């Protein structure tokens, strides 16, 4: 077993998930964090024991994280790994061909963020079974990318004050008989949930849920299978900072 070495902190209270058999760092999307609110999430790492660079086969001797972009320290966060000192040789003796580890990202975010790149240094060399040692001859850097959103509720408080005019919201055709389009402009990156609800507020269709980047967006709203009547397109901005609704009539 290996663990990933970092520049700070102690042993993490996590257990590697050995059921994961595909090489990589997981998940590729970390939990959303908020500036000024304590944060914690766990990464699972699965990395190989050996690699082939034709016609030769090399052994991995050691893994460690050498940096992140942006630097987690600049975000008010840090790493802890699952073994003391966060610096371990790859386990060749077990013969599993894979090595597992886990890492906890934690702290109190100090500013917003959209993504994270983690750079893992892999030391390559020759494994000597009789001595259970690995002699390093070269190093390479493996980049892993993650969606990692930290929302700054101070800078995004604009969402609480937005109205349909400020979003330049358009809903057409309206009335609709088969397909409508919703257009609006996001002033900043933010979480958006768009639903179609009936006249008594029951959700009948989910249109979109996720991160919407700053800029212009167009969403399709299929209405061909819905009964004739009055509906509302409901837009939830940044987990409830603002909820807007636009009436949509469906005619047959």
C-alpha positions in Angstrom: 0.0 0.0 0.0 1.1 3.6 -0.6 0.1 6.9 0.5 0.5 10.3 -1.0 3.0 12.6 0.7 2.2 16.3 1.3 3.9 19.3 2.8 1.6 19.6 5.8 -0.6 18.0 8.5 -0.7 14.6 10.0 -2.4 11.3 9.5 -5.9 11.3 7.9 -8.8 9.4 9.4 -9.8 7.6 6.2 -9.5 4.1 4.8 -8.5 3.4 1.2 -11.2 1.9 -0.9 -9.6 -1.2 -2.4 -12.7 -2.1 -4.4 -11.7 0.6 -7.0 -9.7 -1.2 -9.6 -9.2 1.5 -12.2 -6.1 3.7 -12.0 -6.7 7.4 -11.1 -7.8 9.7 -8.4 -11.5 9.7 -7.4 -14.0 11.4 -7.5 -13.4 13.8 -10.4 -15.8 16.2 -8.8 -15.3 17.3 -5.3 -18.0 18.6 -3.0 -18.9 22.2 -3.3 -17.4 24.4 -0.6 -18.3 27.9 0.7 -16.0 30.7 1.8 -15.9 30.9 5.6 -17.5 27.5 6.2 -15.5 24.5 7.3 -14.9 22.0 4.5 -13.8 18.3 4.2 -13.9 15.8 1.4 -12.0 12.6 0.6 -10.0 11.6 -2.5 -9.4 7.9 -3.3 -6.1 7.1 -5.1 -5.5 4.0 -7.2 -2.1 3.9 -8.9 -0.1 1.1 -10.6 2.9 -0.9 -9.5 4.5 -1.1 -12.9 4.4 0.5 -16.3 5.5 -0.5 -19.8 7.5 1.9 -22.0 8.1 -0.4 -25.0 10.0 -2.6 -25.1 10.9 -2.2 -21.4 8.9 -2.6 -18.2 9.6 -0.2 -15.3 8.6 -0.3 -11.7 7.1 2.6 -9.8 9.1 3.1 -6.6 7.3 6.0 -4.9 4.4 8.4 -5.4 3.9 11.9 -3.9 1.9 15.0 -4.6 4.3 17.9 -5.6 1.7 20.6 -6.0 -1.8 21.8 -6.9 -3.1 24.5 -9.2 -4.3 26.7 -7.5 -2.2 26.1 -4.4 -4.5 24.8 -1.8 -2.8 26.9 0.9 -4.0 30.0 -1.0 -7.6 28.7 -0.7 -7.3 28.1 3.1 -7.2 24.3 2.7 -4.7 21.5 3.1 -4.1 17.7 2.7 -3.9 14.8 5.2 -3.2 11.3 4.0 -3.9 7.9 5.4 -0.4 7.0 6.7 2.1 8.8 8.9 4.5 11.2 7.2 2.7 10.8 3.9 5.7 9.4 2.1 5.7 5.7 1.2 7.2 3.3 -1.2 5.0 1.3 -3.6 4.2 -2.2 -2.4 5.6 -4.6 -4.9 5.8 -7.6 -2.6 2.0 -8.2 -2.4 1.7 -8.8 -6.1 -1.6 -6.9 -6.4 -0.3 -4.6 -9.2 -2.3 -1.7 -7.8 -1.7 0.6 -4.8 -4.5 2.3 -2.9 -4.5 5.4 -0.7 -6.9 8.1 0.5 -6.5 11.8 1.1 -8.7 14.2 3.1 -8.9 17.8 1.8 -10.0 20.0 4.7 -10.0 23.5 6.1 -12.0 26.7 5.9 -12.0 28.1 2.4 -10.9 31.8 2.1 -11.8 32.5 -1.5 -13.8 31.2 -4.5 -12.6 28.5 -6.9 -13.8 26.5 -10.0 -11.3 23.7 -10.6 -8.2 22.0 -9.1 -5.2 20.3 -10.7 -3.2 17.8 -8.6 0.3 17.0 -9.7 1.6 13.6 -8.6 5.3 12.8 -8.9 6.0 9.2 -9.8 9.5 7.8 -9.3 10.4 5.1 -11.8 13.1 2.5 -11.5 13.9 -1.2 -11.1 12.4 -3.4 -8.4 14.7 -6.1 -6.9 12.5 -8.8 -5.4 15.1 -10.6 -3.3 15.9 -7.4 -1.5 12.3 -5.9 -1.7 13.8 -2.7 -2.8 13.2 -0.3 -5.7 16.1 1.7 -7.3 14.9 5.0 -8.8 16.2 6.0 -12.1 13.7 8.7 -13.3 10.7 10.7 -12.3 7.6 11.8 -14.1 4.6 14.0 -13.2 1.1 12.7 -13.5 -1.6 15.5 -13.7 -5.1 14.9 -12.4 -7.9 17.4 -12.8 -11.0 17.9 -10.7 -14.1 20.1 -10.7 -13.8 21.8 -7.3 -16.1 24.7 -6.7 -15.8 27.1 -3.8 -18.6 29.6 -3.8 -17.9 33.0 -2.3 -21.3 34.1 -0.9 -20.0 37.6 -0.5 -19.0 38.1 -4.1 -22.0 36.1 -5.4 -24.6 37.9 -3.3 -25.6 39.6 -6.6 -27.7 36.4 -7.2 -30.0 37.5 -4.3 -30.9 40.7 -6.2 -31.3 39.5 -9.7 -34.6 39.7 -11.5 -35.8 38.6 -14.9 -34.8 41.9 -16.5 -31.3 41.7 -15.1 -30.9 38.1 -16.3 -32.2 39.2 -19.8 -34.5 36.2 -19.5 -36.4 35.1 -22.6 -38.9 32.2 -22.8 -40.2 31.3 -26.3 -42.4 30.3 -28.0 -45.0 31.1 -25.3 -47.7 29.7 -25.7 -45.9 26.5 -26.6 -47.2 23.4 -28.4 -44.1 21.2 -28.5 -40.8 22.8 -27.6 -39.9 26.0 -25.8 -36.5 27.7 -25.2 -35.3 29.5 -22.1 -32.5 32.0 -22.5 -30.7 34.1 -19.9 -27.3 35.6 -19.0 -25.4 34.5 -15.9 -23.4 37.4 -14.4 -21.1 35.0 -12.5 -20.5 31.3 -12.2 -23.2 29.8 -10.0 -25.3 26.7 -9.3 -28.6 26.7 -11.2 -31.6 24.4 -11.0 -34.3 24.8 -13.6 -37.7 23.0 -13.2 -41.0 23.1 -14.9 -43.8 23.1 -12.4 -47.6 23.0 -12.8 -50.1 25.6 -11.6 -50.1 24.2 -8.0 -46.3 24.1 -7.7 -45.7 20.4 -8.4 -42.5 19.7 -10.4 -43.3 18.0 -13.7 -40.0 18.2 -15.4 -36.3 18.8 -14.5 -34.7 21.0 -17.2 -31.2 21.5 -15.7 -29.3 21.1 -12.5 -25.6 22.0 -12.1 -23.0 24.7 -12.5 -23.7 27.4 -15.1 -20.7 29.4 -16.1 -20.8 33.2 -16.6 -22.3 34.1 -19.9 -25.2 33.3 -22.2 -27.2 30.0 -21.8 -30.0 28.4 -23.8 -32.1 25.5 -22.5 -34.7 23.4 -24.3 -38.0 22.6 -22.5 -39.9 19.8 -24.2 -43.6 20.3 -23.7 -45.1 17.9 -26.3 -46.2 15.3 -23.7 -47.6 17.7 -21.2 -51.4 18.4 -20.9 -52.7 21.7 -22.1 -52.7 24.3 -19.3 -50.6 26.9 -17.4 -47.1 26.0 -16.1 -44.2 27.9 -14.6 -40.5 27.7 -15.4 -38.7 28.0 -12.0 -35.1 29.0 -11.8 -33.3 28.4 -8.5 -30.0 30.4 -8.3 -27.1 29.3 -6.0 -29.0 26.9 -3.8 -31.9 29.2 -3.0 -30.2 32.7 -3.0 -32.9 33.6 -5.4 -35.8 31.8 -7.1 -37.4 33.2 -10.2 -40.4 32.0 -12.1 -41.8 32.7 -15.6 -45.2 31.6 -16.7 -45.5 29.2 -19.7 -48.8 28.4 -21.4 -49.2 25.1 -23.3 -51.7 25.0 -26.0 -52.9 22.0 -28.2 
